[in-house]
Amino acid sequence: MRDILPALYEWYAAGSPFGLATVVAVDRSAPRDPGAAMAVGPGDEIVGSVSGGCVEGAVFELAREVTASGEARLETFGYSDEDAFAVGLTCGGEITLLVRRVSAADDPAFAAVAESVAAGRPVTLATVLDGPAPRGATLAVRPDETPAESGPPGSATVTGPDGAPGSAGPDGAASAPPGPADPDAGTAGSLGSGGLDAAVAADARGELAQGATGRRHYGPHGERREDAVTVFLHSFAPPPRMLVFGAIDYASAVARIGAFLGYRVTVCDARPAFATPERFPAGAEVVVDWPHHYLRGTTTDAHTVICVLTHDPKFDVPLLEEALRRPAAYIGAMGSRRTHDDRLERLRAAGVPERELSRLRSPVGLDLGARTPEEVAVSVAAEIIALRWGGSGLPLTARGGAIHPR
C-alpha cells in the first residue's frame, strides 16, 4: 500500500471517499504478500493490485459496493477446480482481503498514516477485521518518539466484532474513551475500546523495528490471552537506502535500477567532474566526497545496500574497511578476479577479520553473462534480491518446490 499512498491521500484530501482492499492473509502460492492493496476511487479510477490480475475484477466491484454502503467486508479468494469460470487464483493459493470505505469524514487514522509515511516517520495503522470491535475501525499509532531515525513505520489492522468502551480486562489492559485523535499519546482514531487501543498501540510500537506485518489476537478490551478480536499489523518501512560509490556509467545504471526497486539512492564520488546530478536518475542524491569519509558520517541499518564500483584501491580499500564493520543487508564490490584477490589481501593487511570479509559479495552480481552497464545493473539487482529472500539464483525450471517459499 505504501506505493499507492500518494494517490490515496489526494482522494482523501479532496473529500472523495474510496474503497480500499488490503491483503490481510495468504495461504499456499499466493501472488501478493499481506499488505498489498488496491483502491477504487472517484470516476472508478483504480490504483494498486492485490493478485496481479486474477481477482481484480471482482475486487473492483466489491470496492464500489463498500464505498457506497460504508460496510466493511472480509472476503477470501481461492481456486476452484469444479467451476472453471469462478473468480479465483490460478496459482492455487488463497488470499483474504479486508475491503473498507475510507473518507476524511470518518477515518482520521488514514491521514496520520499517509502524512507520517510521506515524512519518513514511523506509524502503525490498526484496522478491525472481525470480532467485538467494529469491522473497519482504524487506529494510527506513532512511536513514542517520531523522528525519521527512530525506526520504520508500520500499520496494524484489527479484526473483531462491535464493541463499546469498557473497563480494564483480566490482564490489566487500560480503558479510556475512544477518540478521533490523541496527539500526546501519538495515536489517531480508535478501534472501539480504550483497552483495545492501548494494547494494540503498545504491541505496534514494540514491533515497529521489525517491520512486522501479520495478525494478532486480543479480547474485546485488549486482553492478550484471548482471541475474540483479530488485529492485522501492517508495517510501512521507509525506503531502504542504496549507497553507490564511484560515479561511473555502471553506477548510473545501478542507481536507476535501485530507484526502480524502491531504494533511496545516494551516489558518492570524490571527483567533482564525475559526480554531477545530470548523470544520474532524478531523485538520486549525488555527493562529492571521499567515499570512506562519507560512509563514516552516514547511518546504515540492516536494510542498507552498499555497492562499491570504484575498483581503485585508494578508494575502495578504506571504504570497505568502514563498510564491513557496520550493519548492511548487502555489500558488493566490482572488479576482476585479480582485483578481488588484491583487495582481499589489502583488507587483511588493514586488520579486517575473515568473519567480516565473508560478508563481501565480490566480484559483484550474479553470473548472467552481463556485458553492458545496464546488464551488469540487472546482475547486481538480481544478487541483492536473491540475498534478501534466500533465492538460489537458479532458473525456476531447474528446481522444484514452491516458487515463493514462506
N, C-alpha and C positions, 0 to 999 in steps of 0.2 A: 504493500500500500504506500510505502514511502515514495515510490516513483510517481504516483498519481496525486499525491497530496497537493501540489500547487494548483492543479486543475480543480480539485475538490474545494479548495479554500476559496477560489474565485466564485464558484457557485454559492458557497456558504455566505461569503461576504456580500454577495448581491441579493441575498434573501431568497434564493431559489432552492427549494427542497430537492433532495435527490435520494435515490435508492442505492445503498452500499451493500454489496455482497462480499463477505470475508471468509476465506477457508479457515475453519477452526479445528478440523480433524481430518486425517487421511489414513487410508489403510491400503496395504499392498502397493502396487506400482502406480501411484497417483502422479499426474504430470506436474502439479504445483505443490509447494510446501505450505503448511499453516502460515497465515499472514498474507498470502496472495489475495488480491482484491480486484473487484470490478465494480464500476459505478455507472448508473444511468441517470443523466441529468436533464436539464432543460432542452427541449427540442429533440429528446431521445438520443442525445449525444452519449456515446459510450467511451469510457476510458478504462484501461486495465484488462486483466484476464484472470480467470480462476482455473482454467483447464487447458489452455492452449487451443480452444475451439470446439471441444467435444460437447459441452453443455451450455455454452454461452447464449445460444438462442433461448433456451428455457430460462436461464438466469435473467436475461433481458426482460422477459415478460413478468417474471416474479418480482424483479426490482420495480417495475412500473406499478404493479398491484400494491406492493408495500408502500411506495411513495404516496399512492392515492389513499390507502386505508390507514396508514400510520401504525399498523400492527406488524411487529417484527415476526419473522418466520425462521425456523430452523429446518433445513432440507438436506437430505442425503442423496447423492447420485452415485450409482454403481454401474455394473454391466449386467445385461440380461441376455442369456443365451436363447431364452424362449421367444423373445419378441425382437426381431431384427430392426424394427422401426422405433423401439423405445429410446428415449433420451438417456444417454449414459456414457461411460468412459470406455473407449475402445481398447484401452490398455489393460482392462480387467481390474483396475483398482477401484477405490471408493473415496469420495470426498464428502465432508459435511460442511454446509455453508450457513452462516448467520446472515440473513438479509434484513436490513433495517432502514428506516427513514432517517435522514439527517437533515436538520434545518437549524438556522440560527435561533429560532423561536423556542426550541425545546432541547437543544444539545450544546450547552456551554463547554462541555468537556472537549468536543471536537476542535473548537477554536484553540484551546490550551495546547492540544497535541500539535496541531498544524503550526502554530506560532513557535512552539519550542523546537520542533524539528527544523523549521526554517532558520532558527537562530543557532542551530547546532547544540541545543541544550537537551539534557536527558528528560524524558517524560514517559509515563505509563498510562495507557488508556484501559479502563475496565469496562466491559460491556456484558450485560446479563443475557445468557442464552436460554436457560430454563431453571426452574426451581421456585423458591418462595419470593424471590425478588422479581421485579417487572422485567420481562424479556426485552432486551434492547436498551435498558438503562445504562448510563455510562458514568465513569469516574476517571478524570485525568489526575495522575499522580506525578508530581515532580520530586526529585530527591531533596534531602534536607538542605543541600547547597546546590545551586543551579548553574555555576559557570560551566562553559563548554568542556573544560578539562575534567570535570568530576565524573564522567562516565557516559556510556551510550544511553540514548533514550529508549523507552520501552512502552508497550501498551498492553493493558490487561482487559479481557472481556469476560463478563460473568454470565453464567447460565443458571437461572433459578426461578421459582415461582414468585408471584406477587407477595410483597412483604411490606409491613409498615415499620416505622422506627420502634425499636424495642430496647429493653434493658440488657445489661451485660449477660453473656451466655455463661455456661458452666465453666468454660476455661478462662473466664475473666475478660472477654472481649469488651471493650468500652462501648458505651452507647451515647449517641448525640443526635440531635435532629438533623436530617439531611438538608443540604442547602445547595444552591447553584454553584457556589464557589467559596473557598476559604483560602485567601492568599497567604495568610500567616501559616497555615498548615501545608501549603503547597499543593492543594487539591482543587478541582473544579468539578461540579456535578455531584451525583450521588447514585448509589445502587439501591436505595430504598431503605436502608437501615444504617444507623450510625455505627453500630458494632461491626457490621459487614464492611463498611467503608474503611474503618480503622484497621481491620485485619488484612484486607486486600492491599491497602496503602503500605502497610508495614512489609508485607511479603514482596510487593512490587519493588519497593526500594531495595530490599535485600537481594533481588535478582537482577537489578539493572546492570551490574558489572558483567554478569554472564550473558546478558542479552537474551534471556530465556523467552522462548515462545512455546506455549502449551497451556493445558488446562489444569486448574486447581479446584479443590472442593472444600466447601465450608457449610456450616449450619446457617440458618436464616439470619442470625445476628453475629456472624463471624466466627462461630465455633470451629476450630481447626480439626477436631476429631469427628466431624460429621460430614455428610456428603449431599445434603439437600440442595445446595447451590453449587453450580459448576462455573468456574471463572477461567476465561481464556486470557493468558498472559501473552501479549504480542509486543515484542521488543522492536523499537526503531533505533538501531545504532546509527550514529553519524557516519558519513562516508569514511572508510579506512583510507589511510594515506599511502601513496606510492611516491617514493623518493628516487628520482632518476639522476644519476651522476655521470656527467660527460655529455656536453651539448653537441652530439654528432647526429648524422642522419638516422642512425639506429635509435638514438634517444628520442627523436621526433616521432618515429613510428611507435615505439614503446609507450610514449606519453599518450598518443592518440588511442591506442587500444586500452591503456589503463583508464582513461576517461570514459571510454565506451563500457568498460566493466564496472564503472561506478566508483572508481578511486578518486580521491582528491590529489591531483598530481602536482609535484614540485620538481622542477629541473634545476640542477645546480652545476655550475662550471666556473673555474677561476678565470677563464678567458672572456673578456667582455665582447670581443668580436663574434664569438660563437653563441654566447648566452643572451640572445635577443628574443623578445616575445614574438616577433613576426615568424620565427622559425618553428613555433610550437602551437599546439591547438589552443583555441580560445578557452579561457578559464584556467589554463595551466599557469602556476606561479613559476616565474623564472628568476633565479637568484645568481648573482655574481659573487662568488666567494670560494675559498679553498674548501673542497668537499669535506675534509675531516673537521675543519673549523665549524662549518655549517651544521654538520651532524651532531657535533658535540653540544651545540646550543639548541638542539631540536628534540622535542619529546617524541618517543616512539612507544608502541604498545604491541600486544600480541597479534594485532591485525595489520601491522605496517609491513609494506613490501619495499625492499631496498634493491635497486638494480644498479650495479656498478659497471658502467660501459666505457670507462676511461681507458682501460688496458694500457696504463702508463704507470710504472712502479712509483714514481714520485707522488702520484695522486692516489692510486688505489691501495697501496700497502698501508699508509696511515689511516685511510678511510675504512678499510676492512678491519684494522685493529680496533677501531671505535665501534664499527657495526656489529662485529661478532661478540661483543661484550654487553650488548643491550638487547631488550626484547624486540622481536620481529617475527612475523609469520614466514618471511621468505627473504633470503639474502643470496642474490645471484651476481656472478661476475663474468663479463665477457672476456674472451681471449682464446688463443690456440692452446693445444696441449702443452707446448713448450712454455708459453706464458703462464699457464696454470701451475706447472711444476716449479717454475722460478718464483712465482708469487707465494706458493706454499712454503718454500724454503725461507724466503724473506720474512714471512709471518712467524714461522717457528723461531727464527733468529731474534725476532722482536719480542718473543716470550708468549705468543698466543698458544694456549694449550690445545692438544688434539681434540678434546671434547668440544671446544669452540670451533675449531677448524672443520669438524664434521658437519656443522650447520651450513657450510658454504656450498652453494649449488654452482659448480664451475667445471667445465665450460657451461655457460648459462643456456637454459632451454632444453626442450625435448628433441629427439632425433627425428625431424620431419624432412630432412634434406633441404632445409631453407637456404636461400641464397640472397634474396633482396632484403633491404631493411624491413619492409612490410612482412615478408615471410618469417624473418627472424623474430619480429614482434609477436606474431602468432605463436611461434615456438615457445617464446618466453611466457606468454599468457597461458598457453596450454600447461606448462610446468607449474605455474602458480596455482591454476585451478586444480590440477591433479594433486598437488601437495595439500591444498586446502581441504579437499573432500576425500582424500585417500584413494584417488584413482590410480590405476595401473599404468596408464598411458598406452595400453594395447588397443588394437581395433576391437570393437564390440563383437565382431564376427569371430574373434579368436578366443573369446572367453564366454562361459556360461553364467547362469545365475541372474539375479536381479540387476537391471540396468542402473537403478538408483537405490542401492542398499541403504537402509536406515539404521 
